Amino acid sequence: MKRLIALALVAFSTLAVADEVQVPQQQPAVEQYTYATDLDIANVISVTPIADVCEVVPAQMTYEDHQGQRHILEYRVMGNGCSNG
């Protein structure tokens, strides 16, 4: 009887550890934004910081669409290093 209880405890502890193991997600391909890009953004996960230069620089946004698929969108923005003085 003790062996049966010990075997059951080992089985349950193995299942508990298996639930904690996460399989790393494969990084999605970077998509280039154009004015014709049809965006389906349900949740923004992250946006890269904008460089402190006075020129157009690339930026990336990682987001999930309404079906839960993760996307990385690269677009161009004006840097934060320009002053109006």
Secondary structure as GFF3:
##gff-version 3
##sequence-region A 1 85
A	DSSP	alpha_helix	2	20	.	.	.	ID=ss1
A	DSSP	beta_strand	30	32	.	.	.	ID=ss2
A	DSSP	beta_strand	43	47	.	.	.	ID=ss3
A	DSSP	beta_strand	56	64	.	.	.	ID=ss4
A	DSSP	beta_strand	70	78	.	.	.	ID=ss5
###
